Structures are given as structure tokens and as C-alpha cells.
Amino acid sequence: MIQNIDHLKTKLEEEKATLEASLVDVGQKNPSNPADWEGKSEPIDAERSDKIDTADNIEEYETNSAVIAELEVRLKNIDAALARIENGTYGICKICGEKIEDDRLEANPAANTCKAHMND
């Protein structure tokens, strides 16, 4: 049994809030799939903008989309860890079924493997 599960849950919830705030900065929820995020860029007047403005806008969208992809992966890992806390499987390595080390969970509360399997 994990002794500091409330502390780790708080860390996960705080990181989730930070990630969601970061996602809002660079993206928006996909209207056709609210569980998905998509990059955003400043609106541009296609009739009045020049090629450089258009290229800058496209570059901003692509950069934001790349950032979103990384943030979404981390957010999904955190959501999965919170679900494991709720269903009582938190802190158990998904590969070997052994307890995940406390220092590993402290460093990465969303970890789902023990140190021996962290690269698997």
C-alpha cells in the first residue's frame, strides 16, 4: 500500500491543471471531438495578408500542434494514473505486477512501471 497516495494524487491534480492551462494557451478543443485538442493561430484576413503573414500563421499553427501533441500524451498519462488511484491499482507495475518504488512515483506520479521496466 502506498503511504503517501493523497500527496501523489494532489501532485497529479496540480500537474493536470497546469497542463490544461498550457493547452488553452496554444490550442482549443476540437469541436468535433472535445476529448481532442488542436493547435490555434491568430486569425488572418486572407484577402489583405501577404504571403509572409500567411506563412507565419501556418508556422504558428504547426508549432502549437506539436506542443499540443506532447501535452496531450502527458495529460492522458495523468488521467490514467488518477483512474488507477480510483480503482485501487495505482503504484503497481503494469508489466511485472510488483510495487512501483516510492521514489519513482515521487519523481513521476504518473509512472505505470517500476524502475526495472521503465524503458519497456
C-alpha atoms as a printed R data frame, in Angstrom:
    type eleno elety resid chain resno       x      y       z
1   ATOM     1    CA   MET     A     1   0.000  0.000   0.000
2   ATOM     2    CA   ILE     A     2   1.297  3.450  -0.898
3   ATOM     3    CA   GLN     A     3   1.699  5.572   2.217
4   ATOM     4    CA   ASN     A     4   1.572  8.994   0.550
5   ATOM     5    CA   ILE     A     5  -1.180  8.415  -2.007
6   ATOM     6    CA   ASP     A     6  -3.024 11.641  -1.104
7   ATOM     7    CA   HIS     A     7   0.166 13.616  -1.696
8   ATOM     8    CA   LEU     A     8   0.729 11.924  -5.052
9   ATOM     9    CA   LYS     A     9  -2.896 12.443  -6.069
10  ATOM    10    CA   THR     A    10  -2.541 16.149  -5.263
11  ATOM    11    CA   LYS     A    11   0.624 16.329  -7.378
12  ATOM    12    CA   LEU     A    12  -1.202 14.667 -10.278
13  ATOM    13    CA   GLU     A    13  -4.178 17.023  -9.992
14  ATOM    14    CA   GLU     A    14  -1.894 20.069  -9.858
15  ATOM    15    CA   GLU     A    15   0.050 18.929 -12.920
16  ATOM    16    CA   LYS     A    16  -3.219 18.219 -14.738
17  ATOM    17    CA   ALA     A    17  -4.405 21.785 -14.062
18  ATOM    18    CA   THR     A    18  -1.080 23.179 -15.299
19  ATOM    19    CA   LEU     A    19  -1.235 21.064 -18.464
20  ATOM    20    CA   GLU     A    20  -4.808 22.101 -19.190
21  ATOM    21    CA   ALA     A    21  -3.845 25.770 -18.787
22  ATOM    22    CA   SER     A    22  -0.909 25.246 -21.168
23  ATOM    23    CA   LEU     A    23  -3.193 23.559 -23.682
24  ATOM    24    CA   VAL     A    24  -5.535 26.564 -23.632
25  ATOM    25    CA   ASP     A    25  -2.558 28.844 -24.348
26  ATOM    26    CA   VAL     A    26  -1.639 27.065 -27.584
27  ATOM    27    CA   GLY     A    27  -4.816 25.324 -28.653
28  ATOM    28    CA   GLN     A    28  -8.501 24.761 -28.434
29  ATOM    29    CA   LYS     A    29 -10.729 21.747 -28.034
30  ATOM    30    CA   ASN     A    30 -11.634 20.145 -31.319
31  ATOM    31    CA   PRO     A    31 -15.335 20.946 -31.869
32  ATOM    32    CA   SER     A    32 -15.974 17.551 -33.463
33  ATOM    33    CA   ASN     A    33 -14.094 15.663 -30.699
34  ATOM    34    CA   PRO     A    34 -14.000 17.523 -27.360
35  ATOM    35    CA   ALA     A    35 -11.527 14.992 -25.935
36  ATOM    36    CA   ASP     A    36  -9.001 16.127 -28.553
37  ATOM    37    CA   TRP     A    37  -7.076 19.382 -28.810
38  ATOM    38    CA   GLU     A    38  -5.956 21.191 -31.936
39  ATOM    39    CA   GLY     A    39  -3.456 23.963 -32.485
40  ATOM    40    CA   LYS     A    40  -4.554 27.523 -32.903
41  ATOM    41    CA   SER     A    41  -3.087 30.576 -34.529
42  ATOM    42    CA   GLU     A    42  -4.083 34.198 -34.813
43  ATOM    43    CA   PRO     A    43  -6.929 34.865 -37.228
44  ATOM    44    CA   ILE     A    44  -5.743 36.277 -40.509
45  ATOM    45    CA   ASP     A    45  -7.531 38.204 -43.221
46  ATOM    46    CA   ALA     A    46  -6.676 36.136 -46.295
47  ATOM    47    CA   GLU     A    47  -7.609 38.947 -48.689
48  ATOM    48    CA   ARG     A    48  -5.389 41.545 -47.022
49  ATOM    49    CA   SER     A    49  -2.480 39.486 -45.754
50  ATOM    50    CA   ASP     A    50   0.692 38.895 -47.672
51  ATOM    51    CA   LYS     A    51   2.493 35.597 -48.147
52  ATOM    52    CA   ILE     A    52   4.771 36.216 -45.163
53  ATOM    53    CA   ASP     A    53   1.816 36.750 -42.809
54  ATOM    54    CA   THR     A    54   0.184 33.608 -44.122
55  ATOM    55    CA   ALA     A    55   3.415 31.601 -43.731
56  ATOM    56    CA   ASP     A    56   3.876 32.918 -40.175
57  ATOM    57    CA   ASN     A    57   0.324 31.905 -39.352
58  ATOM    58    CA   ILE     A    58   0.857 28.388 -40.703
59  ATOM    59    CA   GLU     A    59   4.144 28.077 -38.813
60  ATOM    60    CA   GLU     A    60   2.467 29.168 -35.559
61  ATOM    61    CA   TYR     A    61  -0.291 26.595 -36.063
62  ATOM    62    CA   GLU     A    62   2.213 23.806 -36.734
63  ATOM    63    CA   THR     A    63   4.340 24.744 -33.718
64  ATOM    64    CA   ASN     A    64   1.286 24.846 -31.467
65  ATOM    65    CA   SER     A    65   0.105 21.498 -32.820
66  ATOM    66    CA   ALA     A    66   3.454 19.890 -31.957
67  ATOM    67    CA   VAL     A    67   3.333 21.309 -28.422
68  ATOM    68    CA   ILE     A    68  -0.238 20.075 -28.016
69  ATOM    69    CA   ALA     A    69   0.730 16.554 -29.066
70  ATOM    70    CA   GLU     A    70   3.282 16.353 -26.242
71  ATOM    71    CA   LEU     A    71   0.971 17.928 -23.667
72  ATOM    72    CA   GLU     A    72  -1.875 15.573 -24.597
73  ATOM    73    CA   VAL     A    73   0.294 12.498 -24.044
74  ATOM    74    CA   ARG     A    74   1.237 13.702 -20.567
75  ATOM    75    CA   LEU     A    75  -2.372 14.626 -19.784
76  ATOM    76    CA   LYS     A    76  -3.568 11.152 -20.802
77  ATOM    77    CA   ASN     A    77  -0.895  9.580 -18.578
78  ATOM    78    CA   ILE     A    78  -2.039 11.689 -15.643
79  ATOM    79    CA   ASP     A    79  -5.699 10.860 -16.254
80  ATOM    80    CA   ALA     A    80  -4.782  7.167 -16.368
81  ATOM    81    CA   ALA     A    81  -2.871  7.468 -13.079
82  ATOM    82    CA   LEU     A    82  -5.829  9.201 -11.424
83  ATOM    83    CA   ALA     A    83  -8.087  6.397 -12.685
84  ATOM    84    CA   ARG     A    84  -5.688  3.823 -11.200
85  ATOM    85    CA   ILE     A    85  -5.912  5.608  -7.857
86  ATOM    86    CA   GLU     A    86  -9.705  5.398  -8.012
87  ATOM    87    CA   ASN     A    87  -9.781  1.708  -8.934
88  ATOM    88    CA   GLY     A    88  -7.060  0.658  -6.473
89  ATOM    89    CA   THR     A    89  -4.360 -0.337  -8.954
90  ATOM    90    CA   TYR     A    90  -2.141  2.725  -8.555
91  ATOM    91    CA   GLY     A    91   1.507  2.009  -7.791
92  ATOM    92    CA   ILE     A    92   1.511 -1.441  -9.382
93  ATOM    93    CA   CYS     A    93   3.824 -2.070 -12.344
94  ATOM    94    CA   LYS     A    94   1.790 -2.850 -15.453
95  ATOM    95    CA   ILE     A    95   4.457 -5.297 -16.638
96  ATOM    96    CA   CYS     A    96   5.501 -7.358 -13.630
97  ATOM    97    CA   GLY     A    97   2.727 -6.578 -11.143
98  ATOM    98    CA   GLU     A    98   5.199 -5.532  -8.433
99  ATOM    99    CA   LYS     A    99   5.008 -2.334  -6.390
100 ATOM   100    CA   ILE     A   100   6.420  0.753  -8.106
101 ATOM   101    CA   GLU     A   101   9.164  2.286  -5.976
102 ATOM   102    CA   ASP     A   102   8.145  5.296  -3.864
103 ATOM   103    CA   ASP     A   103  10.978  7.468  -5.181
104 ATOM   104    CA   ARG     A   104   9.908  6.715  -8.767
105 ATOM   105    CA   LEU     A   105   6.325  7.735  -8.001
106 ATOM   106    CA   GLU     A   106   7.536 10.867  -6.232
107 ATOM   107    CA   ALA     A   107   9.588 11.823  -9.297
108 ATOM   108    CA   ASN     A   108   6.831 10.846 -11.740
109 ATOM   109    CA   PRO     A   109   3.452 10.281 -10.092
110 ATOM   110    CA   ALA     A   110   2.007  9.127 -13.428
111 ATOM   111    CA   ALA     A   111   4.525  6.277 -13.740
112 ATOM   112    CA   ASN     A   112   2.917  2.943 -14.548
113 ATOM   113    CA   THR     A   113   6.014  0.751 -14.376
114 ATOM   114    CA   CYS     A   114   8.686  0.033 -11.799
115 ATOM   115    CA   LYS     A   115  12.298  1.093 -12.348
116 ATOM   116    CA   ALA     A   116  13.216 -2.281 -13.836
117 ATOM   117    CA   HIS     A   117  10.611 -1.835 -16.581
118 ATOM   118    CA   MET     A   118  10.624  1.936 -17.052
119 ATOM   119    CA   ASN     A   119  12.175  1.641 -20.532
120 ATOM   120    CA   ASP     A   120   9.954 -1.213 -21.714
